[in-house]
Amino acid sequence: MAKDGDRTGHDVTPIGIQGSIRPKSFLDVVSIVQNYYLAEKDGYELPDNLLTLKGKMLISEVGLKGAAISALISIPLTPLLVGVVERFIPIFGSYAFGFFDQAFAVVLALSFGMGYSLIVTHIGKFYAGRLTKRAINYLVFGLMFAAGLKLILATIIYNSLYATVLQEGRVARYLLKFYPYVSYETLDEAYRFIMTAKPVLLTSTSFVFLSTSLMIAVPWVGIVIGGRRAKRTIAREKMWQ
């Protein structure tokens, strides 16, 4: 531990994570991590019990909630956006599909998971110091756990819809309930559309796997890069002290 007279950095009082300062958002976790980072950068040896089991769980919960919200949005919307890419569903009301329509659908489908991952990547610039790294790891572990559950849930939902709910006979019987309120021609057109577009669900499973893999990989890439920069910054500051 550096002596008080030799410390020229930030005047920081390290804080634990108690119920009174329960982190409720990503910004709350950033404040806690930044506090740890500044303290360890200035030479404080933070005790392990400063980040308690409850604190680890609270930080993981923030990462889990963010990824869970992304899952609730992306699971129902991904088949629709994949349907646009495969030219089944018009995104702007026209069946004259263009490259812009498909590219926009891909970006929109990826944005639900990638948006939160890119936000988490921001915290990588503090990835230096034993306790700081531990806090960041638990945030990302929460995100990874929720992302894994999202992949499992999406796979079950999409494959169940494809193999069970949208069976040819079942769809036909359901549509016939609307006859004669809806003309047979309209019902036949709806049946053909559903049967033709049904494989979109299988493609959506692959797409969710890809987006989930990126959602997990991107924060770690940012953390590795940010951690190296943080170490270089600390080393330069020590040279001038």
Secondary structure per residue as TSV (DSSP state, phi and psi in degrees):
chain	resnum	aa	ss	phi	psi
A	1	M	-	360.0	134.4
A	2	A	-	-72.9	150.2
A	3	K	-	-73.9	152.1
A	4	D	G	-60.0	-36.2
A	5	G	G	-71.2	-22.1
A	6	D	G	-92.4	-9.7
A	7	R	-	-86.4	119.3
A	8	T	-	-114.0	5.1
A	9	G	S	-86.9	-145.3
A	10	H	-	-77.0	146.7
A	11	D	-	-90.2	100.6
A	12	V	-	-123.2	135.1
A	13	T	-	-106.2	106.9
A	14	P	-	-60.4	141.0
A	15	I	-	-121.3	149.0
A	16	G	-	-88.5	-176.8
A	17	I	-	-114.0	99.8
A	18	Q	-	-109.9	173.6
A	19	G	G	-61.3	-29.1
A	20	S	G	-72.0	-21.1
A	21	I	G	-123.6	41.2
A	22	R	-	-56.6	121.4
A	23	P	-	-68.9	122.6
A	24	K	-	-107.5	-14.1
A	25	S	S	-143.7	172.1
A	26	F	H	-62.3	-35.5
A	27	L	H	-64.5	-35.0
A	28	D	H	-64.0	-41.5
A	29	V	H	-66.7	-39.6
A	30	V	H	-59.4	-41.2
A	31	S	H	-62.7	-41.2
A	32	I	H	-66.8	-46.6
A	33	V	H	-62.7	-42.5
A	34	Q	H	-63.6	-37.2
A	35	N	H	-62.6	-44.8
A	36	Y	H	-62.3	-44.7
A	37	Y	H	-61.5	-47.3
A	38	L	H	-64.3	-37.3
A	39	A	H	-67.2	-46.9
A	40	E	H	-70.1	-32.6
A	41	K	H	-65.4	-32.5
A	42	D	T	-86.7	5.1
A	43	G	T	102.7	1.6
A	44	Y	-	-70.2	137.1
A	45	E	-	-95.5	95.2
A	46	L	-	-74.4	133.4
A	47	P	-	-70.7	149.5
A	48	D	G	-60.4	-34.8
A	49	N	G	-74.8	-0.3
A	50	L	G	-67.8	-33.1
A	51	L	S	-105.5	91.4
A	52	T	-	-76.1	172.8
A	53	L	H	-59.4	-40.7
A	54	K	H	-63.2	-41.0
A	55	G	H	-62.5	-41.2
A	56	K	H	-61.9	-42.1
A	57	M	H	-67.4	-37.0
A	58	L	H	-66.9	-40.3
A	59	I	H	-66.8	-43.7
A	60	S	H	-61.1	-35.3
A	61	E	H	-62.1	-36.6
A	62	V	H	-64.2	-46.0
A	63	G	H	-63.0	-39.7
A	64	L	H	-65.3	-43.9
A	65	K	H	-63.2	-42.5
A	66	G	H	-61.3	-44.7
A	67	A	H	-69.5	-33.3
A	68	A	H	-66.4	-40.5
A	69	I	H	-62.2	-41.4
A	70	S	H	-60.2	-40.4
A	71	A	H	-65.1	-41.2
A	72	L	H	-62.3	-29.6
A	73	I	H	-84.0	-44.5
A	74	S	H	-76.6	-34.1
A	75	I	H	-60.5	-49.0
A	76	P	H	-74.3	-27.1
A	77	L	H	-89.0	-23.7
A	78	T	H	-58.5	-46.7
A	79	P	H	-59.3	-35.3
A	80	L	H	-65.5	-42.8
A	81	L	H	-72.7	-35.2
A	82	V	H	-66.0	-35.3
A	83	G	H	-61.4	-33.5
A	84	V	H	-67.3	-44.9
A	85	V	H	-61.1	-38.1
A	86	E	T	-90.9	12.4
A	87	R	T	66.4	36.2
A	88	F	S	-102.6	-33.7
A	89	I	S	-121.9	125.2
A	90	P	-	-77.3	127.1
A	91	I	S	-83.5	-27.9
A	92	F	S	-117.5	25.1
A	93	G	S	83.5	4.9
A	94	S	-	-127.8	140.2
A	95	Y	S	-86.2	4.8
A	96	A	-	-84.4	78.5
A	97	F	-	-68.8	137.4
A	98	G	-	-124.4	174.7
A	99	F	H	-61.0	-37.7
A	100	F	H	-62.3	-41.6
A	101	D	H	-59.5	-46.3
A	102	Q	H	-70.0	-42.5
A	103	A	H	-63.8	-40.5
A	104	F	H	-62.9	-39.8
A	105	A	H	-65.3	-41.5
A	106	V	H	-64.1	-46.0
A	107	V	H	-62.4	-42.4
A	108	L	H	-64.8	-40.8
A	109	A	H	-66.1	-37.6
A	110	L	H	-77.4	-25.3
A	111	S	H	-65.5	-29.4
A	112	F	H	-62.7	-44.3
A	113	G	H	-86.8	-41.1
A	114	M	H	-68.3	-31.1
A	115	G	H	-59.1	-48.2
A	116	Y	H	-68.1	-37.2
A	117	S	H	-61.6	-41.1
A	118	L	H	-66.7	-33.6
A	119	I	H	-66.0	-43.6
A	120	V	H	-63.9	-33.3
A	121	T	H	-57.5	-29.5
A	122	H	G	-56.2	-31.5
A	123	I	G	-75.6	-10.6
A	124	G	G	-61.5	-23.8
A	125	K	G	-69.3	-10.1
A	126	F	G	-102.7	8.6
A	127	Y	-	-77.3	73.3
A	128	A	-	-155.2	137.6
A	129	G	S	102.8	137.3
A	130	R	H	-58.8	-52.5
A	131	L	H	-73.3	-33.9
A	132	T	H	-62.8	-45.6
A	133	K	H	-61.1	-40.6
A	134	R	H	-63.0	-42.2
A	135	A	H	-63.8	-43.3
A	136	I	H	-64.5	-41.7
A	137	N	H	-58.0	-42.5
A	138	Y	H	-68.4	-32.3
A	139	L	H	-62.2	-47.1
A	140	V	H	-70.7	-34.4
A	141	F	H	-61.5	-38.5
A	142	G	H	-62.9	-42.1
A	143	L	H	-62.5	-43.9
A	144	M	H	-63.7	-40.6
A	145	F	H	-63.0	-46.1
A	146	A	H	-65.7	-37.4
A	147	A	H	-65.1	-39.5
A	148	G	H	-64.2	-42.5
A	149	L	H	-63.1	-38.1
A	150	K	H	-60.8	-44.0
A	151	L	H	-63.5	-44.3
A	152	I	H	-63.8	-46.4
A	153	L	H	-63.8	-44.5
A	154	A	H	-63.2	-40.3
A	155	T	H	-62.5	-43.7
A	156	I	H	-64.2	-45.8
A	157	I	H	-64.6	-49.9
A	158	Y	H	-63.7	-45.0
A	159	N	H	-70.8	-32.7
A	160	S	H	-67.1	-42.2
A	161	L	I	-62.3	-43.5
A	162	Y	I	-66.6	-46.5
A	163	A	I	-88.0	-25.5
A	164	T	I	-118.0	-59.9
A	165	V	I	-65.9	-40.8
A	166	L	T	-100.1	33.2
A	167	Q	-	-62.6	146.8
A	168	E	H	-55.5	-49.9
A	169	G	H	-64.6	-39.6
A	170	R	H	-66.2	-42.8
A	171	V	H	-64.9	-41.5
A	172	A	H	-62.7	-45.3
A	173	R	H	-62.9	-38.4
A	174	Y	H	-67.1	-43.6
A	175	L	H	-67.4	-33.6
A	176	L	H	-67.3	-17.3
A	177	K	T	-65.4	-21.8
A	178	F	T	-86.5	-6.8
A	179	Y	T	-86.8	135.2
A	180	P	T	-95.4	11.1
A	181	Y	T	-64.6	-29.9
A	182	V	S	-119.4	137.9
A	183	S	-	-63.3	152.0
A	184	Y	H	-61.1	-37.6
A	185	E	H	-61.9	-42.5
A	186	T	H	-65.5	-41.8
A	187	L	H	-65.9	-38.2
A	188	D	H	-65.4	-38.1
A	189	E	H	-66.0	-40.1
A	190	A	H	-64.7	-40.7
A	191	Y	H	-62.0	-46.6
A	192	R	H	-63.5	-38.4
A	193	F	H	-63.8	-45.9
A	194	I	H	-62.2	-44.3
A	195	M	H	-67.5	-34.7
A	196	T	H	-74.4	-38.2
A	197	A	H	-86.4	-9.7
A	198	K	T	-55.1	-38.8
A	199	P	T	-60.5	-14.3
A	200	V	H	-56.2	-32.5
A	201	L	H	-63.4	-38.4
A	202	L	H	-69.6	-39.8
A	203	T	H	-63.7	-36.7
A	204	S	H	-62.6	-35.7
A	205	T	H	-60.5	-45.5
A	206	S	H	-64.9	-38.6
A	207	F	H	-66.3	-40.7
A	208	V	H	-64.4	-37.8
A	209	F	H	-61.2	-43.9
A	210	L	H	-64.2	-48.5
A	211	S	H	-66.1	-35.4
A	212	T	H	-68.2	-40.1
A	213	S	H	-61.2	-42.2
A	214	L	H	-67.3	-38.0
A	215	M	H	-61.9	-33.1
A	216	I	H	-83.6	-39.4
A	217	A	H	-72.9	-40.2
A	218	V	H	-58.7	-45.7
A	219	P	H	-60.8	-38.7
A	220	W	H	-67.3	-38.1
A	221	V	H	-62.3	-44.7
A	222	G	H	-64.0	-36.9
A	223	I	H	-68.4	-42.1
A	224	V	H	-62.4	-47.5
A	225	I	H	-65.3	-46.3
A	226	G	H	-64.2	-37.5
A	227	G	H	-63.6	-40.8
A	228	R	H	-64.3	-41.0
A	229	R	H	-65.1	-40.1
A	230	A	H	-62.9	-42.2
A	231	K	H	-64.0	-40.3
A	232	R	H	-65.7	-39.0
A	233	T	H	-63.2	-44.9
A	234	I	H	-63.5	-41.1
A	235	A	H	-63.6	-40.8
A	236	R	H	-65.4	-41.7
A	237	E	H	-63.4	-36.8
A	238	K	H	-68.2	-31.5
A	239	M	H	-65.2	-31.4
A	240	W	T	-96.5	1.8
A	241	Q	-	-83.1	360.0
